[in-house]
Amino acid sequence: HELRTVALGLGYDGVPIVTDLDLEIAVGRITVIVGANASGKSTLLRGLARLLAPQSGVVLLDGIDITKIPGKRVATALGLLP
């Protein structure tokens, strides 16, 4: 499944954590997210997994806004183990 973001903004209580992120996760490849503590890695993962609603932009799963896809379909395509 193709997973990407366009101009994604994520945060909590109006405080931006991730801003204007364009990202494409390569299909069939291993992708690693690396960064310092409190750099937004977990926030990004929560946004990609539809556990945190974007403040701006969009997360696309197979070219479709992930918020428009039924939860069961998202769950069969994506998994997150915190």
Backbone bond lengths (Angstrom), bond angles and torsions (degrees), N, CA, C in turn:
res aa  C-N    CA-C-N  psi(-1)  N-CA   C-N-CA  omega(-1)  CA-C   N-CA-C  phi
1 H - - - 1.454 - - 1.523 108.98 -
2 E 1.289 116.32 141.10 1.456 122.16 177.95 1.523 109.70 -87.66
3 L 1.322 116.48 130.47 1.466 121.59 178.55 1.517 107.55 -128.28
4 R 1.332 116.39 125.40 1.460 119.58 178.23 1.522 110.56 -150.31
5 T 1.321 115.14 164.80 1.455 121.04 176.96 1.518 109.18 -125.23
6 V 1.323 115.17 152.04 1.459 121.77 175.88 1.519 107.50 -130.57
7 A 1.329 116.23 116.75 1.469 123.17 177.27 1.532 111.79 51.03
8 L 1.322 116.85 39.65 1.465 121.85 -174.51 1.526 111.86 -70.91
9 G 1.309 115.02 132.53 1.460 122.66 173.34 1.517 109.32 -126.05
10 L 1.329 116.48 127.48 1.461 122.01 -179.68 1.519 109.48 -131.78
11 G 1.322 115.74 150.43 1.454 119.84 177.00 1.513 110.51 -177.07
12 Y 1.311 113.92 -174.10 1.463 121.53 -178.43 1.519 109.64 -130.24
13 D 1.335 116.49 133.42 1.466 122.37 177.35 1.520 112.19 50.48
14 G 1.334 115.89 40.74 1.452 120.76 177.44 1.525 114.83 80.10
15 V 1.317 117.90 -2.30 1.465 121.35 179.25 1.533 108.00 -92.53
16 P 1.344 118.34 115.68 1.459 120.28 -178.91 1.528 112.18 -70.13
17 I 1.332 115.42 136.64 1.462 122.34 177.52 1.531 108.94 -115.30
18 V 1.319 116.80 -47.75 1.462 123.68 176.12 1.522 106.23 -115.15
19 T 1.333 117.33 130.52 1.463 119.64 -177.94 1.524 111.14 -130.20
20 D 1.321 114.99 135.73 1.465 123.86 171.19 1.531 113.01 48.48
21 L 1.328 116.98 49.79 1.463 121.82 -175.76 1.525 111.59 -94.65
22 D 1.325 115.95 121.89 1.458 122.74 169.22 1.523 106.00 -104.90
23 L 1.323 116.65 123.39 1.461 121.32 -174.51 1.519 108.69 -144.74
24 E 1.331 116.01 140.39 1.461 120.89 173.54 1.515 107.95 -130.36
25 I 1.326 115.48 121.39 1.456 121.78 177.04 1.522 106.74 -87.96
26 A 1.317 117.46 118.63 1.459 122.03 -176.65 1.524 110.79 -65.63
27 V 1.310 116.06 132.50 1.460 122.26 178.96 1.525 108.86 -70.08
28 G 1.336 115.65 132.55 1.448 120.66 176.44 1.515 114.86 76.97
29 R 1.322 117.31 11.38 1.459 121.76 -179.62 1.517 108.99 -121.05
30 I 1.312 116.28 158.76 1.460 121.49 173.72 1.522 107.77 -89.53
31 T 1.325 116.07 130.02 1.461 121.78 179.95 1.513 108.46 -118.47
32 V 1.318 116.28 135.70 1.455 122.81 -179.62 1.518 108.68 -118.42
33 I 1.320 116.25 135.08 1.465 121.72 174.94 1.520 106.96 -107.95
34 V 1.322 115.83 117.67 1.456 122.11 -175.09 1.521 109.06 -122.97
35 G 1.322 115.77 140.53 1.459 120.07 175.98 1.507 110.72 -179.52
36 A 1.301 114.79 168.45 1.460 121.54 179.03 1.524 110.44 -67.56
37 N 1.322 115.84 163.43 1.465 120.44 173.51 1.520 108.97 -55.39
38 A 1.331 115.39 140.97 1.468 123.06 177.54 1.525 113.25 64.37
39 S 1.347 116.99 27.66 1.465 119.59 179.01 1.526 113.00 -95.35
40 G 1.342 117.80 -5.03 1.458 120.81 176.49 1.517 115.30 107.48
41 K 1.315 118.71 8.74 1.471 121.25 -179.34 1.530 111.99 -60.31
42 S 1.309 117.11 -51.69 1.477 120.61 -179.01 1.518 111.02 -66.74
43 T 1.313 117.34 -36.61 1.465 121.05 176.75 1.516 109.96 -62.16
44 L 1.326 117.06 -43.84 1.460 120.48 177.52 1.523 110.95 -61.09
45 L 1.311 117.92 -46.86 1.463 120.59 179.17 1.522 111.35 -60.27
46 R 1.314 117.58 -40.40 1.467 120.88 177.73 1.532 110.78 -62.93
47 G 1.315 116.76 -39.45 1.463 120.49 177.90 1.522 112.05 -67.62
48 L 1.333 116.80 -41.90 1.464 120.74 179.09 1.524 111.64 -65.26
49 A 1.322 117.18 -31.89 1.466 121.86 -178.23 1.529 112.97 -89.87
50 R 1.318 117.14 6.26 1.467 123.13 178.91 1.530 113.00 67.31
51 L 1.324 116.63 22.59 1.461 120.96 176.46 1.519 111.43 -90.85
52 L 1.330 116.85 -13.99 1.459 123.08 178.46 1.518 107.34 -135.01
53 A 1.332 116.33 123.01 1.466 120.49 -178.54 1.524 110.57 -73.29
54 P 1.319 117.02 138.70 1.464 120.31 177.81 1.535 111.79 -63.82
55 Q 1.329 115.67 143.12 1.460 121.02 170.93 1.521 109.17 -81.01
56 S 1.336 115.60 -27.28 1.465 121.87 176.47 1.522 107.87 -156.86
57 G 1.319 115.64 165.14 1.449 120.56 178.68 1.515 112.54 72.26
58 V 1.334 114.78 -163.19 1.461 119.50 -172.52 1.530 110.41 -151.14
59 V 1.340 114.59 149.58 1.467 122.57 169.31 1.525 105.81 -106.66
60 L 1.327 115.83 128.30 1.461 120.65 -178.14 1.518 110.40 -113.91
61 L 1.315 115.82 129.81 1.460 123.13 173.86 1.520 106.47 -113.33
62 D 1.320 116.38 115.10 1.464 121.94 -175.42 1.527 111.60 53.38
63 G 1.339 115.67 37.86 1.458 121.70 176.06 1.514 115.71 81.92
64 I 1.332 117.51 3.03 1.472 121.62 -178.33 1.524 108.76 -114.65
65 D 1.330 116.22 137.70 1.465 121.76 175.70 1.524 108.66 -53.30
66 I 1.320 116.06 121.17 1.472 121.26 -174.33 1.533 112.54 -61.42
67 T 1.323 117.32 -24.95 1.472 119.78 178.90 1.532 111.82 -74.27
68 K 1.328 117.23 -14.27 1.469 121.52 -179.86 1.534 112.21 -96.03
69 I 1.335 117.06 -3.67 1.464 121.11 -177.61 1.528 109.14 -96.23
70 P 1.321 118.14 135.98 1.465 120.43 178.34 1.533 111.36 -56.82
71 G 1.330 115.93 143.42 1.459 122.47 -176.28 1.519 113.82 -54.74
72 K 1.321 117.56 -39.46 1.461 120.90 -178.77 1.528 110.79 -63.09
73 R 1.323 116.49 -39.98 1.466 120.17 179.34 1.529 110.69 -67.44
74 V 1.323 117.05 -41.16 1.472 120.47 177.30 1.531 109.48 -62.32
75 A 1.313 116.86 -43.16 1.464 121.61 -177.71 1.528 112.24 -63.76
76 T 1.326 117.57 -30.46 1.464 119.49 178.42 1.525 111.70 -78.07
77 A 1.332 117.37 -19.31 1.452 121.20 -178.36 1.523 113.19 -98.19
78 L 1.334 117.25 -30.91 1.453 121.85 -174.61 1.527 110.70 -126.17
79 G 1.314 115.20 146.18 1.458 120.08 173.84 1.514 109.08 -137.63
80 L 1.312 116.79 146.07 1.467 121.84 179.91 1.513 107.86 -137.93
81 L 1.316 115.45 127.95 1.444 121.52 175.82 1.528 107.44 -122.45
82 P 1.334 116.95 101.47 1.475 119.41 -176.78 1.523 111.77 -69.58
